[in-house]
Amino acid sequence: MITRRLGRTGFEVSALGLGCFQFTGEYDIHPDLSEELMDFAMESPINIFDTASMYGFGESEEIVARGAFKHPDKRCYVSTKIGYLHDRTVTRAKGYAAYQDPKEIKRAVKHSLWISRKEQLDMCMIHEPDWDCWGFDYETGDSVILSTLEELKKEGYIANIGLGSTEYVKSAKLIDTGRIDCALVAGGISLIARPIFDYLIPAAKRHDCGILAGAGFGMGNKFLVSKRREELNELLDSGDEVQVNTGRKLQKIYDLSDELGMDMFELALRYILAFDDIHTHCAGAREAGHIKANLAYAEKGPLDMEIVDKIHAIQDEFVIPQDYNMMGLFGKPPGFLSD
């Protein structure tokens, strides 16, 4: 397994990580299966796990913590996120006021800390930092959330402050303040687009910010996890330029997949592994078999640059005339609940 230094965190992480969003009761995954999945992952070369306080309304953090507790000899790195304070976390009784209340922010962070059974969080990321309720000055980073996390970092509760987002421009601005240690971007790179390189990667390189990629399979979108040629007319006949050009890209990506004899998962995973500036790809899974397959693909190594260039030619041939991400293009991932 390739390992890479996660920017200025100094963590040496596996290039393939595990995204822990979808193996909770929110997705109707049996607790025994979740435990089996984490056991398999902990016994594998994977050493970085991405979760959040809102994933499964807290269950994902608990599952990851129990997995780590059962395997004390393995040094693993966990990124968790603070956010969704108004509806999916321990601060929900305070509503939107929690985003501007240091007491409630500390409550949420310490709740994650206690669930994680650690004295210090490896990475605490601000979830959806583009939301207005955080009150950021994006030129300076000044905000209640960032100053509170910096205080908690000084006190030793947090090792690194990060961002977790589906948005790239505002995240890049925050990285350029020099106050961010690492960032996870969901949907910033896939087989059909690579907007993460427009703003965020250059900012990360300027500040040695660690980069985690998520949603490389389009958040489970049906068109990106399997070749659904018979359903492409949903996009091609939509009359919407973004959808039509997405369908055209997919046609050519499917052709390339056939030519190479790779399924869509292998092609996407090894494509993302080809970029040294993406330190780890936290691919999601719902069962141990998914992780086993991803590990087998990762062991084959990154795609040859000749193939990467072919993918980029397809991406660039059909322009999508707007900034977008997988959530904006395809909607919320299947199974996602919000109350």
Secondary structure as the mmCIF struct_conf table of DSSP 4:
data_model
#
loop_
_struct_conf.conf_type_id
_struct_conf.id
_struct_conf.beg_label_comp_id
_struct_conf.beg_label_asym_id
_struct_conf.beg_label_seq_id
_struct_conf.end_label_comp_id
_struct_conf.end_label_asym_id
_struct_conf.end_label_seq_id
STRN STRN1 THR A 3 ARG A 5
HELX_RH_3T_P HELX_RH_3T_P1 GLY A 7 THR A 9
STRN STRN2 GLU A 12 SER A 14
BEND BEND1 ALA A 15 ALA A 15
STRN STRN3 LEU A 16 GLY A 19
BEND BEND2 PHE A 21 THR A 24
HELX_RH_3T_P HELX_RH_3T_P2 GLY A 25 TYR A 27
TURN_TY1_P TURN_TY1_P1 ASP A 28 ASP A 28
HELX_RH_AL_P HELX_RH_AL_P1 PRO A 31 MET A 42
TURN_TY1_P TURN_TY1_P2 GLU A 43 GLU A 43
BEND BEND3 SER A 44 PRO A 45
STRN STRN4 ILE A 48 ASP A 50
TURN_TY1_P TURN_TY1_P3 SER A 53 MET A 54
HELX_RH_3T_P HELX_RH_3T_P3 TYR A 55 GLY A 58
HELX_RH_AL_P HELX_RH_AL_P2 GLU A 59 LYS A 70
TURN_TY1_P TURN_TY1_P4 PRO A 72 ASP A 73
BEND BEND4 LYS A 74 LYS A 74
STRN STRN5 TYR A 77 ILE A 82
TURN_TY1_P TURN_TY1_P5 LEU A 85 ARG A 88
BEND BEND5 THR A 89 THR A 89
TURN_TY1_P TURN_TY1_P6 VAL A 90 THR A 91
HELX_RH_3T_P HELX_RH_3T_P4 ARG A 92 GLN A 100
HELX_RH_AL_P HELX_RH_AL_P3 PRO A 102 SER A 116
TURN_TY1_P TURN_TY1_P7 ARG A 117 ARG A 117
BEND BEND6 GLU A 119 GLN A 120
STRN STRN6 LEU A 121 LEU A 121
BEND BEND7 ASP A 122 ASP A 122
STRN STRN7 MET A 123 HIS A 127
BEND BEND8 GLU A 128 GLU A 128
TURN_TY1_P TURN_TY1_P8 PRO A 129 ASP A 130
HELX_RH_3T_P HELX_RH_3T_P5 ASP A 132 TRP A 134
TURN_TY1_P TURN_TY1_P9 TYR A 138 THR A 140
BEND BEND9 SER A 143 SER A 143
HELX_RH_AL_P HELX_RH_AL_P4 VAL A 144 LYS A 154
TURN_TY1_P TURN_TY1_P10 GLU A 155 GLY A 156
BEND BEND10 TYR A 157 TYR A 157
STRN STRN8 ILE A 158 ILE A 158
BEND BEND11 ALA A 159 ALA A 159
STRN STRN9 ILE A 161 SER A 165
BEND BEND12 THR A 166 THR A 166
HELX_RH_AL_P HELX_RH_AL_P5 VAL A 169 ILE A 175
TURN_TY1_P TURN_TY1_P11 ASP A 176 GLY A 178
STRN STRN10 CYS A 182 ALA A 186
TURN_TY1_P TURN_TY1_P12 GLY A 187 GLY A 187
BEND BEND13 GLY A 188 GLY A 188
STRN STRN11 SER A 190 SER A 190
TURN_TY1_P TURN_TY1_P13 LEU A 191 ILE A 192
STRN STRN12 ALA A 193 ALA A 193
HELX_RH_3T_P HELX_RH_3T_P6 PRO A 195 PHE A 197
TURN_TY1_P TURN_TY1_P14 ASP A 198 TYR A 199
HELX_RH_AL_P HELX_RH_AL_P6 LEU A 200 HIS A 207
TURN_TY1_P TURN_TY1_P15 ASP A 208 ASP A 208
STRN STRN13 GLY A 210 GLY A 214
TURN_TY1_P TURN_TY1_P16 GLY A 216 GLY A 220
HELX_RH_AL_P HELX_RH_AL_P7 LYS A 222 VAL A 225
BEND BEND14 SER A 226 SER A 226
HELX_RH_3T_P HELX_RH_3T_P7 ARG A 229 GLU A 231
TURN_TY1_P TURN_TY1_P17 LEU A 232 LEU A 232
HELX_RH_AL_P HELX_RH_AL_P8 ASN A 233 LEU A 236
TURN_TY1_P TURN_TY1_P18 ASP A 237 ASP A 237
BEND BEND15 SER A 238 SER A 238
HELX_RH_AL_P HELX_RH_AL_P9 GLU A 241 LEU A 260
TURN_TY1_P TURN_TY1_P19 GLY A 261 GLY A 261
HELX_RH_AL_P HELX_RH_AL_P10 MET A 264 ILE A 272
TURN_TY1_P TURN_TY1_P20 LEU A 273 ALA A 274
TURN_TY1_P TURN_TY1_P21 ASP A 276 ASP A 277
BEND BEND16 ILE A 278 ILE A 278
STRN STRN14 THR A 280 GLY A 284
BEND BEND17 ARG A 286 GLU A 287
HELX_RH_AL_P HELX_RH_AL_P11 ALA A 288 GLU A 299
TURN_TY1_P TURN_TY1_P22 LYS A 300 LYS A 300
BEND BEND18 PRO A 302 PRO A 302
HELX_LH_PP_P HELX_LH_PP_P1 LEU A 303 ASP A 304
HELX_RH_AL_P HELX_RH_AL_P12 MET A 305 GLU A 317
BEND BEND19 PHE A 318 PHE A 318
BEND BEND20 GLN A 322 GLN A 322
HELX_RH_AL_P HELX_RH_AL_P13 MET A 326 PHE A 330
BEND BEND21 LYS A 332 LYS A 332
HELX_LH_PP_P HELX_LH_PP_P2 PRO A 333 PRO A 333
TURN_TY1_P TURN_TY1_P23 PRO A 334 GLY A 335
#
